Amino acid sequence: MCIRDRCRAGRDSLLVISGYDSNLIREKRFIPKVERLDLAAKKFYELRDVNYPRVKGAATYIAEKEFVYLFAGFNENYINKYIDKIERYNFKLNDWATLKFNILDDVAYSPSMNAVALRAQGQEILVLGGSRDGEPVSDAWVFDYQKMILFRRETAKALRDDILTLPVQSEDRKNAFLFSGNTVNHVYRLNLGQTDSTFVLSEIKGELSPVSYTHLTLPTIYSV
């Protein structure tokens, strides 16, 4: 998965996080390696490895904190296959921390792969959609990165069993657009609302020309 970083010495860069190498033995196929590609210098720099290697995870960048948050994803060697740990990368310390968090409402956390993550209003990150065991899911999880709490929100099945590709978010973070990763041509608008923990997901209606969305599966790519 990949994060675009716009605040490192005024340069754009891409963070390439974890991945998979089928040429290795099963126990070592999931790669914890993290690299930063400086787009101006056209050079890769190695960073600290993640604690829980994965593929098809979800990540987002909080610019003013210089933190990257990493959610969910798949690793066949992990006890439940789907990663239920939340990791945070600190640019200043070049370090990944596995976060301790509480789950509200006594609901079991069911992470997926192919989910998307994006910053919502205030101090919250929305982790939306994905798939489990080959089936799309319409779950939405909200993570408050100040209070370290995670809670679930319903999407009213608005996703129509889609797996989403990368979100495109407005500068004020009040709206985002998401695109179907399946063979269907669905486009969704995500209104993140004026207050914390509120959002509305709706499909954009209208005639759409057939489009073939091309995206990597290993690793997942994310841009902010």
Residue pairs with C-beta under 8 A, 6 or more apart in sequence:
1 16
1 17
1 18
1 56
1 57
1 58
1 59
1 70
1 73
1 219
1 220
1 221
1 222
2 14
2 15
2 16
2 17
2 219
2 220
2 221
2 222
2 223
3 14
3 15
3 17
3 59
3 60
3 61
3 68
3 222
3 223
3 224
4 12
4 13
4 14
4 15
4 61
4 223
4 224
5 12
5 13
5 14
5 15
5 36
5 61
5 91
6 12
6 63
7 63
7 66
8 36
8 91
11 38
11 39
11 40
11 41
12 39
12 40
13 36
13 37
13 38
13 39
14 36
14 37
14 39
15 34
15 35
15 36
15 37
15 47
15 68
15 89
16 34
16 35
16 36
16 37
16 219
17 34
17 50
17 57
17 59
17 68
17 70
17 219
18 30
18 31
18 32
18 33
18 34
18 50
18 53
18 54
18 55
18 57
18 73
18 219
19 30
19 31
19 33
19 53
19 55
19 218
19 219
20 29
20 30
20 31
20 55
20 218
20 219
21 28
21 29
21 31
22 29
26 76
26 77
27 77
29 76
29 77
30 53
30 54
30 55
30 75
30 76
30 77
31 53
32 49
32 50
32 51
32 52
32 53
33 46
33 49
34 46
34 47
34 48
34 49
34 50
34 89
34 96
35 44
35 45
35 46
35 47
36 44
36 45
36 47
37 43
37 44
37 45
38 44
38 45
47 89
47 94
48 89
48 94
48 95
48 96
49 96
50 70
50 87
50 96
51 85
51 87
51 96
51 98
52 75
52 78
52 83
52 85
52 87
52 98
53 75
54 72
54 73
54 74
54 75
54 78
54 83
54 113
55 73
55 74
55 75
55 113
55 217
55 218
55 219
55 220
56 73
56 74
56 113
56 114
56 130
56 217
56 218
56 219
56 220
57 70
57 71
57 72
57 73
57 74
57 83
57 113
57 115
57 220
58 70
58 71
58 72
58 73
58 115
58 116
58 117
58 127
58 130
58 220
58 222
59 68
59 69
59 70
59 71
59 117
59 222
60 68
60 69
60 117
60 118
60 119
60 125
60 222
60 224
61 67
61 68
61 69
61 224
62 68
62 69
62 119
62 125
62 145
66 90
66 91
66 92
67 88
67 89
67 90
67 91
67 145
68 88
68 89
68 91
69 86
69 87
69 88
69 89
69 117
69 125
69 143
69 145
70 86
70 87
70 88
70 89
70 96
71 86
71 111
71 115
71 117
71 125
71 127
71 141
71 143
72 82
72 83
72 84
72 111
72 112
72 113
72 115
72 127
72 130
73 82
73 83
73 111
73 113
73 220
74 81
74 82
74 83
74 113
75 81
75 83
82 110
82 111
82 112
82 113
82 132
83 111
84 109
84 111
85 98
85 99
86 98
86 99
86 101
86 143
86 150
87 96
87 97
87 98
87 99
88 96
88 97
88 99
88 145
89 95
89 96
90 96
90 97
99 148
100 148
101 143
101 148
101 149
101 150
102 148
102 149
102 150
103 109
103 149
103 150
103 151
104 149
104 150
104 151
105 151
105 152
107 151
107 152
109 141
109 150
110 132
110 137
110 139
111 130
112 129
112 130
112 131
112 132
112 137
112 139
113 130
113 131
113 132
114 129
114 130
114 131
114 163
114 164
114 181
114 220
115 127
115 128
115 129
115 130
115 164
116 127
116 128
116 129
116 130
116 164
116 165
116 166
116 167
116 178
116 222
117 125
117 126
117 127
117 128
117 222
118 125
118 126
118 128
118 167
118 169
118 176
118 190
118 224
119 125
119 126
119 169
119 173
119 224
120 126
120 142
120 173
120 192
120 196
120 199
121 173
121 174
121 192
121 193
121 194
121 195
121 196
121 198
122 195
122 196
123 144
123 145
123 146
123 147
123 196
124 142
124 143
124 144
124 145
124 196
124 197
125 142
125 143
125 145
126 140
126 141
126 142
126 190
126 192
126 199
127 140
127 141
127 142
127 143
128 139
128 140
128 141
128 155
128 164
128 178
128 190
128 201
129 136
129 137
129 138
129 139
129 140
129 155
129 159
129 162
129 163
129 164
129 178
130 136
130 137
130 139
130 163
130 164
131 137
131 163
135 161
136 159
136 161
136 162
136 163
136 182
138 155
138 157
138 158
138 159
138 161
139 152
139 155
140 152
140 153
140 154
140 155
140 199
140 201
141 150
141 151
141 152
141 153
142 150
142 151
142 152
142 153
142 197
143 149
143 150
144 150
144 196
151 197
153 197
153 199
155 201
156 201
158 188
158 201
158 202
158 203
159 188
159 201
160 184
160 186
160 203
162 180
162 181
162 182
162 184
162 186
162 188
163 180
163 181
163 182
164 178
164 179
164 180
164 181
164 188
165 178
165 179
165 180
165 181
165 213
165 215
166 179
166 215
166 221
166 222
166 223
167 176
167 177
167 178
167 190
168 176
168 177
168 178
169 175
169 176
169 177
169 224
170 176
173 192
174 191
174 192
174 193
174 194
175 189
175 190
175 191
175 192
176 189
176 190
176 192
177 187
177 188
177 189
177 190
177 204
178 187
178 188
178 190
179 186
179 187
179 188
179 213
180 186
180 187
180 213
181 213
181 215
185 208
185 209
185 210
185 211
186 203
187 203
187 204
187 208
188 201
188 202
188 203
188 204
189 201
189 202
189 203
189 204
190 199
190 200
190 201
191 199
191 200
191 201
191 202
192 198
192 199
193 199
193 200
215 221
